[in-house]
Amino acid sequence: MMLGVQRTGVSAAAGGLQRAGLIRYRRGVVTILDRRGLRQRACECYGLSKREFDRLLDDPSRREVQPRKARSARV
């Protein structure tokens, strides 16, 4: 997801998350160290944003496979 923010804002936010032990951030590369902690720290809009992102990209390989219902055969 892209954000329209200045580099200083990204550096400040990433620095706070790094100090909290949630990510490692260096030279524009972000490594998530604690996914659960990161999600807990995120606002409730994370889930909404993720669902919309997934809907827009609609990657069928990421969908959960639904079991097929058995059909009765006609003879």
KAFEN-V550321 format. One record per residue. N is the residue number from 1. SS is DSSP state (~ for helix, > for strand, _ for the rest). PHI is phi in degrees with one decimal (999 if undefined). OMEGA is omega in whole degrees, 0 to 359 (none if undefined). Layout:
N;SS;PHI;OMEGA + N;SS;PHI;OMEGA
This chain:
1;_;999;180 + 2;_;-101.6;178 + 3;_;-118.8;177 + 4;_;-93.9;181 + 5;_;-129.4;179 + 6;_;-79.2;181 + 7;~;-55.6;181 + 8;~;-62.9;178 + 9;~;-67.4;178 + 10;~;-64.8;180 + 11;~;-61.9;180 + 12;~;-66.3;180 + 13;~;-65.1;180 + 14;~;-64.2;178 + 15;~;-62.1;178 + 16;~;-63.7;179 + 17;~;-68.2;178 + 18;~;-69.4;178 + 19;~;-62.5;178 + 20;_;-79.3;179 + 21;_;79.4;183 + 22;_;-90.3;180 + 23;>;-138.8;166 + 24;>;-119.6;185 + 25;>;-129.3;179 + 26;>;-151.8;177 + 27;_;49.9;176 + 28;_;81.2;179 + 29;>;-104.6;181 + 30;>;-110.2;175 + 31;>;-116.8;180 + 32;>;-82.4;181 + 33;_;-100.0;183 + 34;_;-139.3;183 + 35;~;-62.3;180 + 36;~;-61.2;179 + 37;~;-64.0;179 + 38;~;-65.5;178 + 39;~;-66.4;178 + 40;~;-65.7;181 + 41;~;-79.8;181 + 42;_;-72.8;177 + 43;_;-74.2;181 + 44;_;-64.6;180 + 45;~;-74.2;179 + 46;~;-57.9;182 + 47;~;-61.4;179 + 48;~;-62.7;179 + 49;~;-62.9;181 + 50;~;-64.8;179 + 51;~;-60.9;180 + 52;~;-67.5;178 + 53;~;-59.1;179 + 54;~;-63.4;180 + 55;~;-64.0;182 + 56;~;-68.4;180 + 57;~;-83.1;176 + 58;_;39.7;178 + 59;_;-89.4;183 + 60;~;-59.0;181 + 61;~;-68.6;180 + 62;~;-94.0;180 + 63;_;-77.7;174 + 64;_;-76.3;180 + 65;_;-79.2;178 + 66;_;-91.5;178 + 67;_;-64.8;180 + 68;_;-83.6;177 + 69;_;-78.0;178 + 70;_;-70.2;178 + 71;_;-106.3;175 + 72;_;-86.7;183 + 73;_;-88.5;174 + 74;_;-95.8;180 + 75;_;-116.3;none
